[in-house]
Amino acid sequence: MANDYKVLYRKYRPKTFDEIVGQKYSIEMLKNAMKSNKISHAYIFTGPRGTGKTSTAKIFAKTINCENPKDGVPCGTCSSCQNTDTNADIIEIDAASNNGVDEIRELINNVKIAPSFSKYKVYIIDEVHMLSQSAFNALLLTLEEPPSHIVFILATTNIESVPITILSRCQRYDFKKLTNEELTMHLKNIAKIENITITDEAIQEISYLSEGGCRDALSILNQLCTSNDSIDLDTVLNNYGSVSMIQIKNIVKYFIENSYEQLKNIFDSMEKSSMDYKVFLKKLIDQIFIEAINLKTANQNQEYLKLKDTIFELNELINKININVDPFILIFLVLIKNVTIGNEGVRETLVETSSKKQVVHEEEKTNIEAKDKTTFVKERKTIKLESQEDKKVENIMIETSSKEEEEYLHYLVDLKKVRVNNCFAKADKSLLLESKEKWLQFNTTLESTNEIKSIIIDSELVLASPTIHIITDNQESIVERFNNNIEKIENKYEEIIGSSIHFIALTTLDWEQNKKEYIKKLKEKYVYEMLEEPSYPHTEKRDTSKNDSSRDSESQYTDYTDILTMFNEEHVEIK
């Protein structure tokens, strides 16, 4: 027996332009094209997932083939409108699974054949950015000068990956994310039609979780209503690892009021929850931003600056969180860094609580000590604070040797200049491809839990000489981590690949600037000469070639650096 049940996003897929939610501008433009009978040969619809691109393409294909359209709307009664779903002249192609040049050549051959029943033969190519470069090239000429009976409608969620030569031949329509208000209204209407018992708070939470995608919102609603007789806010939160806006607002309220104990209680309650920390972070940043704007409007500039700085720190945290550290500990530490605490006993409790949480987490992960020469944090047996009367937590500084740190930073700057110069001096274009393959092998060989893997995973090798390779990454923080762990990376590379290579990392922007300077000097007949590398500034240089067994256990490595640097502590001692 056939299953007639349809999930909600299929059942309520738009059949007319009026049923499309949230894309008023694009729909009006397409209607106007129909009214004036100015049908282009190629369109491209771009926007996030679930915003109506493919549905609009199907409705537009139906409209241009309608025998009696009125005001840009299909009549719905002619034979073409009645048979849209089975119309052989409307061809849908999934470029994700048909992305080769052979499939496109077959399409081009079929383009020459006139439509069987309709005015136009319409090709809807979904996820067009997945086509290979050769497939795009094969499509170019046909897309530019197709037969008069052909209309192409391309849809993509990644417009940046579509060649400009394709874009220049298409009319572009941008589909935006739906607002929470638009989604909320749409979900309420469907819940009413389907007799789904759901609270307004639950609908608002579903709208937030779907991130502007109508299909995602309907999928969430469908899943919840199949397993629950009624849906309230707790049902949504428990099923999707979310957090209520009431709790988020309380966190921001206590943060603004410097209420450490209340913040601590909330984070303690979240410790064993199944909450998605990314959803939590996004909601927290959104709410802090709203409060920051309110404070700025009220000319409370000091409080505004506190919230503004916290937003940037929380955003940076997304790149620092990894499996070795409980994300909620890091989020908690960022917040309390900016909380003013005057009571000495409370300050000691803060450190003791944070230390206990990290020690418990550390015991679950590893007994390996976290060491990093760039922090110059001295080794001790415990984590403790040397408290001073009436001193704020935010003013406590990590105990370091400022002279050593300054010397080391100068050393890194000099090392970067020398290695870039020497790599340019002996750069070998024929060596670059082979070196890239080895770098990819090194990257893929490392286990996902390896500390080095987290540093190099998105990096790119851009220049190679026989002894020096230049690596780039978009994020400055990752570049710094790379250069601070350069010996460890070089040793691991030699262990896996068998080649002794020196590395240096640059941001993508720095690399582009260095490359321009290099090209300029070549035109000026400048000859690069090899320079001597600077000597390491400290007498007790750590030998990273030792303790290989420790490096082999890096899947259990716990990095305290990111945690400690969040504190502005005057005396933090670590063992």
C-alpha positions in Angstrom: 0.0 0.0 0.0 1.4 3.4 -1.0 2.4 5.8 1.7 0.4 9.0 1.2 2.0 10.8 4.1 4.1 13.9 3.3 6.4 15.7 5.6 5.4 19.3 6.2 8.1 21.0 4.1 6.9 18.9 1.1 3.2 19.3 1.8 3.5 23.1 2.1 5.9 23.7 -0.7 4.7 26.8 -2.5 2.6 26.3 -5.6 2.2 30.0 -6.5 4.2 33.2 -6.2 1.8 34.4 -3.4 2.7 31.3 -1.2 6.5 32.1 -1.3 7.4 33.6 2.1 9.8 36.5 2.6 11.0 37.1 -1.0 8.8 40.0 -2.0 11.4 41.9 -4.1 12.5 38.9 -6.2 8.9 37.8 -6.8 7.8 41.2 -7.9 10.7 41.4 -10.3 9.8 38.1 -11.9 6.2 39.1 -12.2 7.1 42.3 -13.9 9.3 40.4 -16.4 6.2 38.3 -17.2 3.9 41.3 -17.5 6.2 43.0 -19.9 7.0 39.7 -21.8 10.7 40.2 -21.2 11.8 36.7 -20.5 15.6 36.3 -20.2 17.4 33.2 -21.5 19.2 32.6 -18.2 18.6 33.3 -14.5 20.6 32.6 -11.4 18.9 32.4 -7.9 21.3 32.6 -5.0 20.7 32.5 -1.2 20.9 30.4 1.9 19.3 27.0 2.1 15.5 26.7 2.4 14.6 30.2 1.3 12.6 29.2 -1.8 15.0 29.3 -4.7 14.0 25.9 -6.3 10.3 26.5 -5.5 10.4 29.9 -7.2 12.2 28.4 -10.2 9.4 25.8 -10.6 6.7 28.4 -10.3 8.5 30.7 -12.8 8.8 27.8 -15.2 5.1 27.1 -14.9 4.3 30.8 -15.4 6.3 31.3 -18.6 4.6 28.2 -20.1 1.1 29.2 -19.1 -1.2 29.7 -22.0 -3.2 32.5 -20.3 -1.1 34.3 -17.7 -2.6 37.3 -16.0 -0.5 40.0 -14.3 2.5 37.7 -14.2 0.5 34.9 -12.5 -0.3 31.5 -14.2 -4.0 30.9 -14.8 -3.8 27.4 -13.2 -6.5 26.0 -15.6 -4.8 25.5 -18.9 -3.2 22.2 -19.9 0.3 23.4 -19.3 -0.6 24.5 -15.7 -2.5 21.3 -15.0 0.5 19.1 -16.1 3.4 21.1 -14.6 4.6 18.2 -12.3 4.8 15.8 -15.3 5.8 18.3 -18.0 8.7 16.8 -20.0 9.7 20.3 -21.0 10.6 21.3 -17.5 13.9 19.5 -16.6 15.4 19.5 -13.1 19.1 18.6 -12.8 20.9 18.2 -9.5 24.4 19.5 -10.2 25.8 17.9 -7.0 25.3 14.4 -8.5 25.5 15.3 -12.2 28.5 17.6 -12.2 30.7 16.2 -14.9 31.4 17.5 -18.4 29.7 14.4 -20.0 26.4 15.2 -18.3 26.6 18.9 -19.5 27.4 17.8 -23.0 24.3 15.6 -23.0 22.3 18.5 -21.8 23.7 20.7 -24.6 22.7 18.1 -27.2 19.1 18.0 -25.9 18.9 21.8 -25.9 18.7 21.7 -29.6 15.4 19.7 -29.5 12.3 21.9 -29.5 9.9 21.6 -26.6 7.2 18.9 -26.9 4.1 20.6 -25.5 5.2 24.0 -24.1 6.4 27.4 -25.3 9.7 27.0 -23.5 11.9 24.2 -22.5 13.2 25.1 -19.0 16.3 23.7 -17.4 16.5 24.1 -13.6 20.0 23.3 -12.4 20.1 23.1 -8.6 23.4 23.6 -6.6 25.0 24.7 -9.8 28.2 25.7 -8.0 29.0 21.9 -7.7 29.7 21.7 -11.4 33.3 21.0 -12.4 35.4 23.6 -14.1 35.3 21.7 -17.4 31.5 21.4 -17.1 31.2 25.1 -16.6 33.3 25.7 -19.7 31.1 23.3 -21.7 28.0 25.2 -20.6 29.3 28.7 -21.4 28.6 29.0 -25.1 25.1 27.5 -24.8 24.3 29.7 -21.9 25.3 32.8 -23.8 23.4 32.0 -27.0 20.8 29.3 -26.4 18.0 28.6 -28.9 15.0 30.9 -28.5 12.9 28.2 -26.9 15.3 27.6 -24.0 15.4 29.2 -20.5 18.0 28.3 -17.9 17.3 28.8 -14.2 20.4 28.1 -12.0 20.2 27.9 -8.2 23.0 28.0 -5.7 23.8 28.4 -2.1 27.4 29.4 -2.8 27.5 32.1 -5.4 31.2 32.7 -4.8 32.0 29.4 -6.4 30.2 30.1 -9.7 32.6 31.5 -12.3 32.2 35.1 -13.2 31.8 34.1 -16.9 28.7 32.2 -15.9 27.3 35.0 -13.7 27.8 37.6 -16.4 25.4 35.7 -18.7 22.6 35.4 -16.1 20.1 37.7 -14.5 20.8 37.4 -10.7 18.2 37.3 -8.0 19.2 37.2 -4.3 17.1 35.3 -1.9 17.4 36.5 1.7 17.0 34.6 5.0 13.5 34.9 6.4 13.1 37.0 9.5 12.0 35.5 12.8 8.7 37.4 12.4 8.1 35.9 8.9 8.9 32.4 10.1 6.8 32.7 13.2 3.7 33.8 11.3 4.2 31.0 8.7 4.6 28.4 11.4 1.5 29.6 13.3 -0.6 29.3 10.1 0.6 25.8 9.4 0.2 24.7 13.0 -3.4 26.0 12.9 -4.2 24.1 9.7 -2.6 20.9 11.0 -4.2 21.2 14.5 -0.8 21.2 16.1 -0.9 22.3 19.8 2.2 24.5 20.2 3.0 27.6 22.3 4.1 30.9 20.9 7.4 30.6 22.8 8.1 27.2 21.1 7.4 28.7 17.7 9.7 31.6 18.3 12.5 29.1 19.4 12.0 27.0 16.3 12.2 30.2 14.2 15.5 31.1 15.9 17.0 27.6 15.5 16.1 27.5 11.8 18.4 30.5 11.1 16.1 32.0 8.4 15.4 28.8 6.5 11.8 27.9 6.0 12.5 24.3 5.2 14.5 23.8 8.3 11.8 25.4 10.4 9.1 23.0 9.0 11.4 20.0 9.4 11.9 20.9 13.1 8.1 21.4 13.6 7.4 18.1 11.8 9.8 16.1 14.0 8.5 17.6 17.2 4.8 17.1 16.3 5.2 13.4 15.4 6.5 12.5 18.8 4.7 15.0 21.0 0.9 15.6 21.6 1.7 19.2 22.5 4.8 21.3 22.0 6.1 23.8 24.5 9.4 25.7 24.9 11.0 22.9 27.0 10.2 20.4 24.3 12.1 22.4 21.8 15.0 23.1 24.1 15.4 19.5 25.2 15.3 18.1 21.7 17.7 20.5 20.1 20.2 21.4 22.8 19.1 25.0 22.9 18.8 27.4 25.7 15.9 29.7 26.6 16.1 33.4 26.0 15.0 33.9 29.6 18.2 32.2 30.7 20.3 34.1 28.1 18.8 37.4 29.3 19.5 36.5 32.9 23.2 35.7 32.1 23.5 39.1 30.4 21.7 40.8 33.2 24.0 39.3 35.9 27.0 40.0 33.8 26.1 43.7 33.5 25.4 43.8 37.3 28.7 42.0 38.1 26.8 39.3 39.9 29.4 36.5 40.0 27.5 34.1 42.2 24.4 34.1 40.0 26.6 33.6 36.9 28.3 30.7 38.5 25.0 29.1 39.5 23.7 29.3 35.9 26.9 27.8 34.4 26.9 25.1 37.1 23.4 24.1 36.0 24.5 23.9 32.4 27.6 21.8 33.1 25.9 18.4 32.5 23.4 19.5 29.9 23.3 18.4 26.3 23.2 22.0 25.2 24.8 22.9 21.9 27.5 25.5 22.8 27.4 27.1 19.3 23.7 27.8 19.7 24.3 29.1 23.2 27.2 31.4 22.0 25.2 32.8 19.1 22.2 33.6 21.4 24.5 35.1 24.0 26.3 37.3 21.5 23.0 38.4 20.0 21.6 39.4 23.4 24.8 41.2 24.5 24.7 43.2 21.2 21.1 44.3 21.9 22.1 45.4 25.4 25.2 47.1 24.1 23.1 49.2 21.7 20.7 50.1 24.4 23.6 51.3 26.7 25.2 53.3 23.9 21.8 55.0 23.2 21.6 55.8 26.9 25.2 57.3 26.8 26.4 54.7 29.3 29.7 54.4 27.5 31.7 52.5 30.1 29.2 49.7 30.3 28.8 49.8 26.5 32.6 49.3 26.0 32.6 46.4 28.4 29.9 44.6 26.4 31.5 45.5 23.1 34.8 44.0 24.1 33.1 40.9 25.4 31.3 40.4 22.1 34.7 40.3 20.3 36.2 38.0 22.9 33.2 35.5 22.6 33.4 35.6 18.8 37.2 34.8 19.0 36.3 32.0 21.4 34.6 30.1 18.5 38.0 29.5 16.9 39.7 28.5 20.2 37.2 25.9 21.5 38.3 22.3 20.8 37.6 18.9 22.3 40.2 19.2 25.0 38.4 22.0 26.9 34.9 22.2 28.1 33.5 25.1 26.0 31.2 26.3 28.8 34.3 26.8 31.1 35.9 29.0 28.5 32.7 31.0 28.0 32.3 31.4 31.7 35.9 32.6 32.0 35.5 35.2 29.3 32.5 36.6 31.2 34.0 36.7 34.7 37.1 38.3 33.3 35.0 41.4 32.9 33.1 41.0 36.1 34.1 43.4 38.9 34.5 41.5 42.2 35.5 43.5 45.3 35.2 40.8 48.0 38.4 38.9 48.6 36.7 35.7 49.6 34.6 35.7 46.4 37.8 36.1 44.4 39.4 33.0 45.9 36.2 31.1 45.3 36.3 32.1 41.6 39.8 30.7 41.2 39.1 27.6 43.2 35.9 26.8 41.2 37.5 27.4 37.8 40.5 25.4 38.8 38.4 22.5 40.1 36.4 22.4 36.9 39.5 22.3 34.7 41.2 19.7 36.9 38.2 17.4 36.7 38.1 17.8 33.0 41.8 17.4 32.7 41.7 14.1 34.6 39.1 12.8 32.2 41.2 13.7 29.2 44.9 13.3 30.2 47.6 13.6 32.9 49.9 15.3 30.5 51.1 18.8 31.6 50.3 21.7 29.3 53.4 23.6 28.4 53.9 26.4 25.9 57.1 28.5 25.7 55.2 31.5 24.3 53.4 32.2 27.5 56.5 32.0 29.7 54.3 30.9 32.6 56.4 29.5 35.4 55.9 25.8 36.5 54.4 25.3 39.9 52.5 22.5 41.7 49.1 24.2 41.8 47.0 27.0 40.2 46.6 29.8 42.7 46.2 33.6 42.9 48.3 35.8 45.2 45.4 38.1 46.1 45.9 41.8 47.0 43.4 43.9 48.9 40.8 45.8 46.9 42.3 44.5 43.6 39.9 43.7 40.7 40.1 40.4 39.0 40.3 42.0 35.6 43.5 43.8 36.7 45.4 40.7 37.8 48.3 39.9 35.4 49.9 36.6 34.5 53.3 36.4 36.2 55.8 36.4 33.3 59.3 37.5 32.5 58.5 40.6 30.4 62.1 40.8 29.2 62.2 37.2 28.0 58.8 37.7 26.3 60.0 40.9 24.5 63.2 39.2 23.4 61.2 36.2 22.0 58.8 38.4 20.1 61.7 40.2 18.5 63.2 36.9 17.6 60.0 35.7 15.9 59.8 38.9 13.8 63.4 38.6 12.7 63.0 34.8 12.0 60.0 35.5 9.8 61.8 38.2 7.8 64.9 35.9 7.3 63.0 32.8 6.3 60.7 34.6 3.9 63.8 36.2 2.3 65.7 32.9 2.1 62.7 31.1 0.7 62.4 33.7 -2.0 66.1 33.4 -2.7 65.9 29.7 -3.4 62.2 29.4 -4.5 61.7 26.5 -6.8 58.4 26.4 -8.8 58.9 22.8 -9.9 59.3 21.8 -6.2 56.0 23.6 -5.1 53.6 20.9 -6.4 55.5 18.1 -4.8 55.8 20.0 -1.5 52.1 20.7 -1.5 51.4 17.0 -1.9 53.7 16.3 1.1 52.0 19.0 3.2 48.6 17.5 2.4 49.9 14.1 3.3 51.2 15.5 6.6 47.9 17.2 7.3 45.8 14.2 6.6 48.1 11.8 8.5 47.8 13.6 11.8 44.9 12.5 14.0 42.0 14.9 14.4 42.7 15.2 18.1 46.4 16.2 17.6 47.3 19.7 18.7 49.2 20.3 15.5 46.2 19.2 13.4 44.1 22.0 14.9 46.8 24.6 13.9 47.5 23.5 10.3 44.1 22.0 9.2 43.1 25.0 7.1 46.6 26.2 6.2 48.0 26.4 2.6 51.6 25.9 1.4 52.3 28.8 -1.0 56.0 28.8 -1.6 58.8 26.2 -1.4 62.5 26.1 -1.5 64.7 23.0 -0.8 64.9 23.9 2.9 62.2 26.4 3.7 58.4 26.4 3.1 56.0 29.3 3.6 52.5 28.5 5.0 49.5 30.8 5.1 46.3 31.0 7.0 43.5 33.5 7.0 43.4 33.9 10.8 46.2 35.8 12.6 45.7 33.9 15.8 46.4 30.6 14.0 49.5 32.0 12.3 50.8 33.1 15.8 50.1 29.6 17.2 51.9 28.0 14.2 55.1 30.2 14.6 55.0 29.7 18.4 55.0 25.9 17.9 57.3 25.9 14.8 59.9 23.4 16.2 57.2 21.0 17.2 55.7 21.1 13.8 59.1 20.7 12.0 59.9 17.7 14.2 56.6 16.1 13.6 56.8 16.8 9.8 60.3 15.1 9.7 59.0 12.2 11.7 56.0 11.6 9.3 57.4 12.8 5.9 61.1 12.1 6.4 62.2 15.5 5.2 63.9 18.1 7.4 62.2 21.4 6.4 62.0 24.8 8.1 58.6 26.5 8.1 57.3 30.0 8.6 53.6 31.0 8.7 52.1 34.3 7.4 48.6 35.6 7.2 47.1 35.5 3.8 47.2 39.3 3.7 50.9 39.4 4.7 51.7 36.8 2.1 50.0 38.9 -0.7 52.0 41.9 0.4 55.3 40.0 0.4 54.5 38.5 -3.0 53.8 41.9 -4.5 57.1 43.1 -3.1 58.9 40.1 -4.4 57.5 40.6 -8.0 58.4 44.3 -7.8 62.0 43.5 -6.8 62.3 40.9 -9.6 61.3 43.5 -12.1 64.0 45.8 -10.7 66.6 43.0 -11.2 67.0 42.7 -7.4 69.0 39.6 -6.3 68.0 37.9 -3.1 70.9 36.8 -0.9 70.7 34.2 1.8 70.6 35.6 5.3 71.7 34.0 8.6 68.9 33.1 10.9 68.8 34.8 14.3 69.8 32.9 17.3 67.2 31.8 19.9 67.2 34.4 22.7 67.0 32.1 25.7 69.8 29.9 27.0 67.3 27.2 28.2 65.8 26.5 24.9 63.3 23.6 25.1 64.3 20.6 23.0 61.1 19.5 21.3 62.8 16.6 19.7 62.8 14.8 23.0 59.8 13.2 24.7 58.4 11.7 21.5 56.1 9.6 23.6 54.6 12.7 25.0 54.0 14.0 21.5 52.4 10.7 20.5 49.9 11.3 23.2 48.9 14.7 21.9 45.4 13.4 21.4 45.1 13.9 25.1 46.9 17.3 25.1 45.2 20.0 27.1 46.2 23.6 26.2 46.0 26.0 29.2 47.2 28.9 27.1 43.8 30.0 25.8 42.3 29.8 29.3 45.1 31.7 31.1 45.3 34.5 28.6 41.7 35.3 29.1 42.5 36.4 32.7 44.2 39.7 33.3 45.8 38.2 36.4 48.8 39.7 38.1 50.0 36.4 39.7 49.0 33.1 38.3 51.3 30.3 39.0 50.9 27.0 37.3 52.4 23.5 37.7 
